[in-house]
Amino acid sequence: PALSPHTPKYEETDRRLGQCSVASYCQALTVLSPFPTRTMGGTYSRSKYDKTAYHEKFFFDLIPGDAASGKTVAVTGATANGLGIWLAKHAVLLGAKRVVLLNRASPRNAPALAEVIAFSKECGSTSTEILGVECDLLSFASVRNAAKQLNLICKHDGLDVLCLNAGTMAAPDENTDDGYNREVQVNFLAQHLLLKEVFPSLKKAAARTGDARVVQQSSGARMIPGKKGLVKAFFQKREQDSQNVSLPSGLRGDQKKGAGMLMLGPAWKRYGQTKLANSMSTEMYREQASRKEIAGVKFVTASPGLAASELQATTSCEFQSMKPWEANLVFFLAGQGVRDGSLPITQACFGPDVQSGDFYEPSKFTAYGLPRAISTGGFFKNPKADAGTISDDNTKQVMWELLADAFGGEVF
């Protein structure tokens, strides 16, 4: 059952966080904890925090019921208990013509497709075609093959929405077979290669309707790099026969034994780099599209806030980059269910008044709540607060050229 948007939990969190004067959000969460850390230990359970309070108001009052009507939507990382699968379900709910799930081959792939199909039947949207295409972001070859299949699927009407949602968080310091850091490739490079390969389909949809969208999933972790900004060397290929095999200092290696999220070790700094790159590249693409006079393709960013998905379970249990008590603490104070966490990216993909350069995130302390725009048309409403997100022209040009080098040609 749906919860009221004004549950006592959220009202109390609003009051207490609103009174806090601590600059660091992570420090604020720690200071406000009403429990000793030992009571938040044990294991992290995603389902414990997977409650929803805002989606009913969003769909009843804030977005038209046919916002995705006639659209072909493709989303990466659409597996069970994640933001991507809820974006796919919302596309069905809003009348999409076709929804394509782009996932790597895994035991979670087929159940995710079946879950979206079942959701379609439950809400009576039997006209939506729901497809799955294998796309392993750890392999550029797999991404290129997935792009070919997606272009074939979209050969008549084009691709209306490409949602670059997939991601890994605070993963080990490993290199892929393509020669890049694992987190860089999954969270950033491979998805932008997909964008490059399907861009003709996006242009076809834009020519037909005047509105095709490329939507990226960023995160509050984009603030981790701070004034240092993006580190070019982190995004470059690791050359096995040179001194460039290791990552730059501060981004190299795994978490020290016993260190967790609040210590912001190298795993978290790598994650922050990729999330900043997601938001920066939206600015970069908007400006490049304007220079190249590419009309109708919009570039938009979203951030889910603190959404209880499988991401935290993987980071805590498999990668061990987050302690269970840390996950329990932040989600107890300001967490939300994964469906509510998918509302910003749903708004970015289907909102009727979205402009290229918009950035949507939760309205309550950037952690939970209905989505709001912190940037409209590329202009941030509070440049001082979002100084860590806004990139300079030189950085954007460097990243544009870096992507061209990685892919053998400019993205578009």
N, C-alpha and C positions, 0 to 999 in steps of 0.2 A: 504493500500500500504506500501511496505517496505521502510524504511528510509535508507539513505546512512550511512555506518559505520562512516563517518566523518562529521556528522551534526555539524553546528555551536555550538549547545548546548554542545556537548561532547568536542569539541575543547576548548571552553572557560572553561569548568570545569577542563579539563586536565591542562590548563595553571594556573588557579588560585589555584588548589590543589597542583600542583607541586611547587608553590612558597611558600606554607605555611610551616612554621617551627614548628607548634604546635604539640606536641607529641601525644596527645590524638586525635583520629579520630573524636569522637563526638564533642570535643571542636573545632576542625578544622572546622567542618561543621557549628557550631554556629558562629565562628569568621568570616567566609566567607559569611554569609547570607547577601544578598543585601537588604533585607526587614526587617522592624520591625516585631516582632512576631505577632502583631495584624493582619497584612495583610495575614498571613499564617494560621489564625485561622479558625473558622467555622467548617466545616466537612472535613474529609479525603475522597477523591474519588479515588478508585483504578484505574478506567478506564482513569482518567486524565493522569496517568503516564504509562499506559500500551501500550507503543510503542516499536517497535522492530527495531534494527539497525544492528544486527550482525548475525542473523541466516542464512541469505542467503550465506554469505561468508563461514560460518561454514560448511554448507551442500554441497556447491559447491567445496570448496578447501581443507577442513580439515578432512573429514571423508568419507570413501567409502560408496557408495549408498546401498551396500548390507551388511553393517556392522552387522546387526542383523539377517541376513538370517538364517532360520532354527532354530532360538532360541525360547525358551519359557521364557517369561519375566513376573515376578510378581512385582507389585509395590503397596506399602501402601500409603494411603492418596491421591488417584487420583480422586479428585473432581474438580468441575468447577472453573476456574480462578486460579488454583494452579499449582505448579511445577510438581506434580505427573501426572496430566492429560497430560501435555505436554511431559513428559517422555514417557507416554504410546503412544501418537500420534507419537513421533519420532521413537519409536520401530516399529510401523506400517510402517512408511515412509521408514525405513531402512530394511524392509523385514522380520520382525519377523514372525515366524510360529504361535505363540500363545501369546496373551497378557492377563494377569489376573489382574483385578483391585480389590484390597483388601480394602474395605471401610466399615465403620459401617453403619447400617441401618439409613437412614436419607432422607429427601426430596431431597437432592443433589445427592444421589447415582444413581438412575435410569437415570436422565438426563446426568450424567457424562458418564455412559456406552453408552448411545445413542449418545453422542457427539463424542466419540472415533469411534464408528461404522460409523457415518456419515463422519468423517474425512477419514476413511479407504476407503469409497466409492469415496469420492472426489479425493483422490490421486491415485485411481485405484488399491489399494492393497486389492483386494477382497479375496485373499487366506489366509489372517490372521484371525485366530480364536480369537474372543474377548469375554472374559468371566468376570463375576463378582462373587466374593465370599465375603460373609459378614464376616467382621473381626472388632470387636469392641475392640480397644486397652485398653479400660477401664475395660476389663474383661479378665482375664487369661483363663477362660473357653472358651470364644468366640475365643480367639487366637488359642487355642489347636484344637478346632473344625475346624477353618479355615485351619489350617495346615493339618489336615486329608484330607480335600477336595482338597487342593493344591497337596498333595502327590498322591492322586488318579488321578488327572488331568495329573500329570507328571510321571505316573508309567512306561511308556515305554521308554521315552527318557531322563527323568530327568529335572531338573530346571536349566536353563543356567544363569539366572540373577535374583537375589533377590534384589530389590531396596527398602531400608528402608528409605522412604521419609517422612512419616507422622510426623506431629509435631504440638504442640501448643506453644504459645509464651507468656511469662509473665502472666500465668494464675493465678487465685486465689489460695490461700493456702488451698487446699481441699485434703481429702484422698479418695481413691477408696475403693470399697468393698473388694478388695484384701489386703488392709491395707497399701498401698504405697501412697506417695504424687502423686497427679494427674499428674503433669508435668514429674516426674521421670518415671511413668508407661507408659505414652503415648509416650514420646520422646525417651525412652531408654529401660526400662525393657521389656515391652510387645513385642516390635519388636525383641528383642534378644531372647525371648522365641520362637517367630515364627521361627527365624533362627535355634534354637536348634531343633525344631520339624521337619523342612524340610531339615535339613542338609544331610540326606541320599539321597534326590533327587538332591541336589547340587553335591554330590560326584558322583552320577550316570552320570550326565552331564559331569563332569570333566573327568571321565573315558572314556567317548565317544569322547570328543573333545579336552581335555587338557586345557579347559578354561571355568570355571564357576566363577561367580562373586557375591560377596556380597558388595553392595554399600550403604554407609550411607550418609545421608544429615546432614552436620554440619552447621556452621554459623560463621560469624565474631564475634558473641557473645561468642565464645569459649575463647576469650581473657579476658572476664570479671573477671574470678576468679583470674587471675594474678599469683603471686608467691604462693598464698595459695593453688592453685591446687584444686583437687577434695576432697570433704568432704565426707568421708565414711558414716557417720551417715545420711546424706541426702538421700542416696540410700537404706537405710535399712527400714525394715517394721516398721510401727508405731504401737507399742504394746499398745492397749487401757488400759491394766491393769498394766501398769508400767510407769515410768517417761519418757519413750521414746516416748510418744504420740506426743510431740511437736518437731518441727524441730530445728536444732541448731541455736544459736543466729546469726543474720545477714541474715538468710534464712527463718525466721519465720514470718508469718503474711502477710498481704496484703499491697499494696501501701498506704502511708499516703495520706489523702485527698489533692488534688491539685498537688501531685507529679506526674511526668511523666517519660519518658524514660531516659532523661539526668541525672536525680537524682540517677539512678541505685539503686533503692530500692530493697527490698527482692524478689519481683516477677521477676525482671530482673536478680538478682543474681542466682535465681533458674534456670532460663532459661539458663544462662551462664554455670552452672554446667552440665546441660544435653547436651549442645552442645560440651563442652569439652569432656564429656564422649563418645560422638559419635566418635570424632576424635581419642581419646586415645584408644578406643577398636579396631579400625582398626589396630593400631600398635600391640596391645595385641594378636589379632587373627592371624595376620601374623606370629608372633613369635611362638605362640602355634602350629599352623599348621606345621611350620618347625620342631619343636621338635617332633611332633607326626608323621612326615613324611607323611602328607596329601598333595598329589600332585594335582595341577591343579585348586584348589579353590583359587581365588584371593580376597583379601580384600582391598577395595578402599574407599576413602572419597571424597566428593565434598562439596563446599560451593557456594550458589547462588549469593552472593553479595547482593545488594539492589534491590530486585525484587518485583514489585508491584502486590502482590497476595492478596487473601482474608485474609491472616494471619494478615496483618496490620489493616484491617478493623475490624476484630474480637477483636484484642488487644486494638484498640482505642475505639470502640463503645460498645462492650460487656464487656470486662474486665476492660476498662478504665485505663489501665496501660501505655498508650501512649496518649499524647495530640494530637489532630488533627494538631496543628501547627507544632509539632515535626515531624510527618509523612510527612506533606507537605514540610517542610524545607529540610529534608534529601533527599527526592525523587526529589525535584526541582533541587538540586545541583548535585546529583550523582546517581539518580535512573535509573532503566531500566524496560522494560516490562517483564512480567512473562515468555514469551517464551525465551527471551535472558537469563533470569535467570536460565532457565532449561538446558542451554548448558553445564555447567560444569558436571552436573550429567549425561547428555547424553554422554559426552566424557568418563566419568568414566565407564559407563555401556557398551559402544559399541566401544570405540576407539581401533584401531587395535594393538597398541603398549603398551597398559596399563600393568603395572606390579603390583603385590601385594604390597601394601604399598604406592601406588601413592595417591596424594591429589591434586585435581583440584579446582581452584577458578578463578573468573574474573581477567583479566590482568590489568585493570585500577584501581589502588588504592584499589584493592580487592572488588570494588563496582560494576563495570560493565565492559563490554567488552568480547572479546573472551576468552575461558578458557585457563589457563596455569597450568602447574604442579609446585607446590611449594615443593613437595616431590616426589621423584622417587625411587621406591623400598624400601621405608621406610627411605630414607635419605633426610632430609630437605636441600634445597639448601641454605637457609639463616637461620642457627640455632639460631642466635641471635634475628632476627626479629620474629621467630616463637617459641621462648622459652616458651611462654605461652601455646603452643600446644603440645610440646614434653613432654611425661610423663616418670617418672623414673620407674625402674624395680619393686620397692616395690609397687607403686600404681597400676601397671598393675596386679601384683600377687594378691593384695587385691581385685581388681575388678573381677578378674577371679573367686576367691573363693566366693565373694559375689553373683555373678550370679549363681554359682552352688548351693549355699544355697537357693536362691530364687526359683530355678526351680527344685530342687530335683535331681541334677546331672549336670555335666559339659556340656557346650554348645556343645562340640564335643570331 
